[in-house]
Amino acid sequence: MNRLSRVVILSLILSCPMAASAATVSLHAQPTPVGVGGLVQVTLSLDSAVSVNAFSGILNFPSNLLIPVSVSDGSSIVSIWITHPATTTKSIAFAGITPGGFSGRGGTLFKVLFRTTAAVDATLSLTNVQILRNDGAGTNEPVTLVPVTISIAQESSATFVEAPDKAPPEPFVAYLGRSPQLFKNEYYLAFTAVDKNSGIDHYEVAETRWPLWLVTPVWRRVDSPYVIHDQYLTSDIFIKAFDRAGNERTSLFSRRNLIRPNEWLVLYIMLLVLAAFGFYRRRNIHS
């Protein structure tokens, strides 16, 4: 065996561990070909031989050929989104983490539903993708990116049809937090709901000190984390999670206090007045 052959073999051996551990982020389209005006679903999936727990990047698509309709993360391996993928006109940024990590094949990050506009092949690609290992140090994992090309025909009956979703999101809880580094040290709630079918669409929150059967709550569309309006924590906070099919699930974060500091003062004054009135009545009776 000559020296060149030994160098080549040694190089291949040394490169095998790197190749074996490299993660692959792939794009898959269904169906293709698809007709003009039809729907096509693009799935971002991950293959990784080692445990990884953080994912970020940008999905690029030709906005003159594809119009994003919706984003679904119902079957995602990501449990906490830092930058939730959302429909935009040019690209879709994403960043999320999975406590405990993920390893294996076919792990879905999220899915995007597009409507086609012209009979031209459309290529989607990924940029700025970063995958971090679940090793406690956040080591960068080498990544292989696989784009996808969607064949769009002028006349084709093929289109993606979403399965009906009649199930509400799964039960979820909200966690109270407070930090000098966040939201000017104000109390906030962090929550994440999961919907395995169509995916979570949005959240709404209502704060009230009264039972719902006595008042009509004012619901506001919010994101997590949510800065609590009643910083005295004397209100019950109702959180609704809606999936893309319109189903909803409500979670309750119960108040931590019954009376606010200024109300304690009013109550104390009222007690003093009542005590003085009682003393005055007793004095008049005995006199």
C-alpha positions in Angstrom: 0.0 0.0 0.0 1.6 3.3 -1.1 1.7 6.4 1.1 -1.1 8.2 -0.8 -3.5 5.3 -0.3 -2.7 5.2 3.4 -3.4 9.0 3.6 -6.7 8.6 1.8 -7.9 5.7 4.0 -6.8 7.5 7.2 -8.7 10.6 6.1 -11.9 8.6 5.4 -11.6 6.9 8.8 -11.2 10.2 10.6 -14.1 11.7 8.7 -16.5 8.9 9.6 -17.4 10.0 13.1 -18.2 13.6 11.8 -20.4 12.3 9.0 -22.1 9.9 11.4 -23.0 12.5 13.9 -24.0 15.3 11.5 -27.6 16.3 11.7 -29.8 16.6 8.6 -32.6 19.1 8.2 -34.7 18.2 5.2 -37.7 19.8 3.4 -40.5 17.6 2.1 -43.4 18.7 0.0 -46.9 17.0 -0.3 -48.2 16.7 -3.0 -46.0 17.4 -5.9 -46.8 18.1 -8.7 -49.6 20.4 -7.6 -51.8 22.6 -9.6 -51.9 26.4 -9.8 -54.1 27.7 -7.0 -53.7 24.4 -5.1 -52.3 23.8 -1.6 -49.0 22.1 -0.8 -47.6 21.3 2.6 -43.9 21.6 3.3 -42.5 19.8 6.3 -39.2 20.6 8.0 -37.8 17.3 9.5 -34.7 16.5 11.4 -32.5 13.4 11.5 -29.8 13.3 14.2 -27.6 10.5 15.5 -26.8 12.4 18.7 -29.1 14.2 21.1 -29.8 17.8 20.2 -32.0 20.3 21.9 -31.9 23.7 20.2 -32.8 24.5 16.6 -32.9 27.8 14.6 -32.8 29.0 11.0 -34.7 30.6 8.2 -37.0 28.9 5.6 -36.7 30.7 2.3 -39.3 30.4 -0.5 -40.2 32.3 -3.7 -42.9 34.7 -2.7 -43.9 35.2 -6.3 -44.8 31.5 -6.6 -45.9 30.5 -3.1 -48.2 32.3 -0.7 -47.9 31.0 3.0 -51.4 30.2 4.3 -50.6 28.7 7.8 -48.0 27.2 10.0 -48.6 24.1 12.1 -46.4 22.8 15.0 -48.9 20.2 16.3 -46.5 17.3 15.8 -43.3 19.3 16.5 -40.4 17.9 18.5 -40.0 21.5 19.7 -41.7 22.1 23.0 -40.6 25.8 23.6 -40.5 28.3 20.8 -38.2 31.3 21.2 -39.1 32.5 17.7 -42.4 30.9 16.6 -42.5 30.3 12.9 -45.2 32.5 11.4 -46.5 33.3 7.9 -44.6 36.1 6.2 -44.2 37.3 2.6 -40.6 36.4 2.0 -39.2 34.0 4.6 -40.0 32.2 7.9 -37.6 32.4 10.8 -37.7 29.9 13.6 -35.9 29.1 16.9 -36.9 26.7 19.6 -35.6 24.2 22.2 -36.5 20.7 23.4 -35.6 20.1 27.0 -34.2 16.6 27.3 -33.1 16.6 23.7 -34.1 14.7 20.5 -32.2 12.0 18.6 -33.5 9.8 15.8 -35.1 10.1 12.3 -38.0 12.1 11.0 -38.4 14.6 13.9 -40.8 17.3 12.6 -39.9 20.9 13.4 -43.0 22.4 11.8 -45.1 22.4 8.7 -46.1 25.2 6.4 -49.1 25.2 4.1 -48.6 27.2 0.8 -50.9 28.2 -2.0 -49.4 28.1 -5.5 -49.7 31.1 -7.9 -47.9 30.2 -11.1 -46.9 27.1 -13.2 -43.2 27.3 -12.5 -41.0 25.0 -10.3 -40.5 26.5 -6.9 -37.4 25.8 -4.8 -37.4 26.2 -1.1 -34.2 26.3 0.9 -32.9 26.8 4.4 -30.3 29.3 5.6 -28.6 30.3 8.9 -29.5 26.9 10.4 -27.9 26.1 13.7 -28.4 22.9 15.8 -27.0 22.6 19.3 -26.1 19.3 21.1 -27.8 18.3 24.3 -24.5 18.1 26.1 -24.8 20.8 28.6 -22.4 23.1 26.7 -24.5 23.9 23.6 -21.9 22.5 21.2 -22.7 23.2 17.6 -23.7 20.1 15.6 -22.7 19.9 12.0 -25.7 20.2 9.8 -26.6 19.0 6.3 -29.4 20.9 4.6 -31.7 19.3 2.0 -33.9 21.7 -0.1 -37.0 20.8 -2.0 -38.4 21.7 -5.4 -42.1 21.8 -5.9 -43.4 21.1 -9.4 -46.4 23.3 -10.1 -48.5 22.4 -13.1 -50.9 24.6 -15.0 -53.6 22.0 -15.0 -53.5 19.5 -12.1 -56.2 18.4 -9.6 -53.6 17.5 -7.0 -53.8 19.6 -3.8 -53.2 19.1 -0.1 -56.3 18.5 2.0 -56.1 19.0 5.8 -57.6 16.3 8.0 -60.6 17.6 10.1 -59.7 18.6 13.6 -62.4 18.5 16.3 -60.2 17.9 19.3 -59.2 20.8 21.5 -55.6 21.5 22.5 -54.2 19.4 25.3 -54.5 20.6 29.0 -51.8 23.0 29.9 -50.6 25.1 32.9 -49.2 28.6 33.4 -46.1 29.2 35.5 -45.6 32.4 37.4 -42.2 34.1 37.0 -40.4 37.3 38.0 -36.9 38.4 37.3 -35.0 41.7 37.5 -33.7 41.0 33.9 -37.2 40.7 32.4 -40.1 43.0 32.1 -38.8 45.5 34.6 -39.1 42.9 37.4 -42.9 42.6 36.9 -44.7 39.3 37.3 -45.4 37.3 34.2 -46.9 34.0 33.1 -45.2 31.5 30.8 -47.4 28.9 29.2 -47.2 26.5 26.2 -50.2 24.5 24.9 -49.9 21.5 22.5 -52.3 20.5 19.8 -51.4 17.3 17.9 -53.7 17.9 15.0 -53.8 21.4 13.4 -51.5 23.1 15.9 -51.8 26.1 18.2 -53.0 29.3 16.5 -53.1 31.8 19.3 -53.8 32.6 23.0 -56.2 34.9 24.7 -56.2 36.1 28.3 -58.7 37.6 30.7 -58.0 38.9 34.2 -60.9 39.3 36.6 -61.4 39.5 40.4 -65.0 38.4 40.0 -66.5 35.0 39.1 -67.1 34.6 35.4 -70.9 34.1 36.0 -71.0 37.6 37.5 -69.1 39.5 34.8 -68.3 39.4 31.1 -64.5 39.1 30.9 -62.5 41.1 28.4 -60.4 38.7 26.4 -57.2 39.9 24.8 -55.0 38.2 22.3 -51.5 37.7 23.8 -48.3 35.8 23.5 -46.3 33.8 26.1 -44.7 35.0 28.3 -47.5 37.4 29.3 -46.9 40.3 31.6 -49.7 40.3 34.2 -51.8 43.5 34.4 -52.7 43.0 38.0 -49.3 43.0 39.6 -50.9 42.6 43.0 -51.9 39.0 41.9 -55.4 39.5 43.2 -57.1 38.5 40.0 -57.9 35.1 38.5 -56.3 34.8 35.1 -58.0 32.7 32.4 -55.9 31.6 29.4 -57.5 30.2 26.3 -55.5 28.3 23.7 -57.0 28.1 20.2 -55.9 25.6 17.6 -56.1 26.4 13.9 -59.5 24.7 13.6 -61.0 27.0 16.2 -61.1 24.5 19.0 -60.1 25.9 22.4 -58.9 24.9 25.8 -59.0 27.1 28.9 -56.5 27.1 31.8 -56.9 29.0 35.1 -54.1 30.6 37.0 -55.7 31.3 40.4 -55.0 34.6 42.3 -52.3 34.5 44.9 -53.7 37.3 47.1 -57.2 38.4 48.1 -56.6 42.0 49.1 -54.3 44.7 47.8 -52.1 46.8 50.1 -54.3 49.9 49.7 -57.4 47.8 50.3 -55.8 46.6 53.6 -55.6 50.3 54.6 -59.2 50.9 53.7 -60.3 47.8 55.6 -58.2 48.9 58.7 -59.8 52.3 58.7 -63.3 50.7 58.4 -62.5 48.5 61.3 -61.4 51.5 63.3 -64.6 53.4 62.5 -66.7 50.4 63.4 -64.8 50.0 66.7 -65.2 53.7 67.5 -68.9 53.5 66.7 -69.4 50.5 68.9 -67.5 52.2 71.7 -69.6 55.3 71.3 -72.9 53.3 71.4 -71.9 51.4 74.5 -70.9 54.6 76.3 -74.2 56.2 75.5 -76.2 53.1 76.7 -74.4 53.1 80.1 -74.7 56.8 80.5 
